Amino acid sequence: MNLSFPSGHVPRYADFELAGLLDETMREGAERCPFSVPADRKAALARRIVDTGVRDLVFGSAPTDPDLMATVLAELERDGAAEGVRLAFILLLNCWEPLFERFTRFPDALKDHVCISYGMVDHRSDERLFERVHERFRGLGFRHFRVSLINNFARGVDETAYAHIVGQIDRSLALGIDTVRINDSLGVCYPETMAVLAANLVHDYPQVHFCVHAHNDKGLGLQNALASIYNGFDLIEGGFSGFGNRSGLPAIEVLLAIFAEKNITIRGIGIDPDAARETGYAAEDTFLVVPNVYRAMTGRIVNWENLGVANIPDYLGSERRARKFLTDVGTHDQTLRAVLRAAGRPAPDESNGLEPLRAALHAELDAAYVAKRRAYETLVDGIEALYGADVMFEDVAIARAKALAG
């Protein structure tokens, strides 16, 4: 039987404070990018994210990431920019041993800036692997931990699935870990399910800090993230420009715009929207992503709108500033008359009097499309070549391994 809302539960939709923001740009961007990004470019992006005001970065999960984390933190310390910064490492319990060895060499002076985030908590639970690994890391001197609970929400959340989640939370609390990421690992959860799940978890564990790791496979990542905080979760998670595995995570720039309108604040964090936008562009550059010019909030031309009577936002009295452009869609009589008046030219009353201007504009627009069509086809060919070659797919890695063995 699926869950229902706890008795007396009341959601909140505005005017509240969140305890924190978890940024996933670095880790998820590197996992999604089909090419290995050089360490210096990763480090530069991490620094840029910190400079926007983000304090908690989910930095990575790669075998070499502990070393790179130490390098980044040492640079921040040197520049006096490390205060309040914490870099999280996703430690999957099915591959923890080599990573533990890496962390044995981690500088003691930087350990307070690190959070170990355990994934696959239920892996080999009959052997209490989670508990044993945690004690090993505590023994190294690390003090900050959280858990990432992976889930398949394809069938929603019934009482059995909820009990499994609760069991992992109880094990975490027994170790003193009170920050829990609920992962919609396959991006298949619906907002109504997330709302009920969040409400129950907050009701049953009021002392725990929760967030949802909301993959966007069905285009519902943002909705799930909002549903989680509307129903009590006190942490929010996303990535600049929506970076995340497969279809991405909620875009931090979009979250910030929504929060500004709803008076939802994040404790101790203030991020300038212009800095957030530029950081999103830097993430695209780092991970070799062709910019999405129509992306919400920060797409390159989302603040451009068609000129004249075709412009519905103007008709509705929208206060947003937009750069106006003209295509054949906008060459209505009223628009052409307005253009002529703005040019200081007389505007004829009759439609046929506008035809010389309309014909001249259409001829120029048609010629531009032909040229842009050729440029676009060349660009697409280049993009297909970029992403179609030199990707080390699984069969290629196997072939390399065979060659080394031979």
Stockholm file with secondary structure:
# STOCKHOLM 1.0

chainA/1-406         MNLSFPSGHVPRYADFELAGLLDETMREGAERCPFSVPADRKAALARRIVDTGVRDLVFGSAPTDPDLMATVLAELERDGAAEGVRLAFILLLNCWEPLFERFTRFPDALKDHVCISYGMVDHRSDERLFERVHERFRGLGFRHFRVSLINNFARGVDETAYAHIVGQIDRSLALGIDTVRINDSLGVCYPETMAVLAANLVHDYPQVHFCVHAHNDKGLGLQNALASIYNGFDLIEGGFSGFGNRSGLPAIEVLLAIFAEKNITIRGIGIDPDAARETGYAAEDTFLVVPNVYRAMTGRIVNWENLGVANIPDYLGSERRARKFLTDVGTHDQTLRAVLRAAGRPAPDESNGLEPLRAALHAELDAAYVAKRRAYETLVDGIEALYGADVMFEDVAIARAKALAG
#=GR chainA/1-406 SS CBCCCCTTCCCCCSSEEESEEEECHHHHHHHHCSSCCCHHHHHHHHHHHHHHTCCEEEEECSTTHHHHHHHHHHHHHHTTCCTTCEEEEEEETTSHHHHHHHHTTSCGGGGGGEEEEEECTTTTGGGTHHHHHHHHHHHTTCCEEEEEEEECCTTCCBHHHHHHHHHHHHHHHHTTCCEEEEEETTSCCCHHHHHHHHHHHHHHCTTSEEEEEECCTTSCHHHHHHHHHHTTCCEEEEBGGGCCSTTCCCBHHHHHHHHHHHTEEETTCCCCHHHHHHHHHHHHHHTTCCCCTTCTTTSTTTTEEECGGGCHHHHTTCCCCCEEECCGGGCCHHHHHHHHHHTTCCCCSSGGGGHHHHHHHHHHHHHHHHHHHHHHHHHHHHHHHHHHSSCCCHHHHHHHHHHHHC
#=GC SS_cons         CBCCCCTTCCCCCSSEEESEEEECHHHHHHHHCSSCCCHHHHHHHHHHHHHHTCCEEEEECSTTHHHHHHHHHHHHHHTTCCTTCEEEEEEETTSHHHHHHHHTTSCGGGGGGEEEEEECTTTTGGGTHHHHHHHHHHHTTCCEEEEEEEECCTTCCBHHHHHHHHHHHHHHHHTTCCEEEEEETTSCCCHHHHHHHHHHHHHHCTTSEEEEEECCTTSCHHHHHHHHHHTTCCEEEEBGGGCCSTTCCCBHHHHHHHHHHHTEEETTCCCCHHHHHHHHHHHHHHTTCCCCTTCTTTSTTTTEEECGGGCHHHHTTCCCCCEEECCGGGCCHHHHHHHHHHTTCCCCSSGGGGHHHHHHHHHHHHHHHHHHHHHHHHHHHHHHHHHHSSCCCHHHHHHHHHHHHC
//
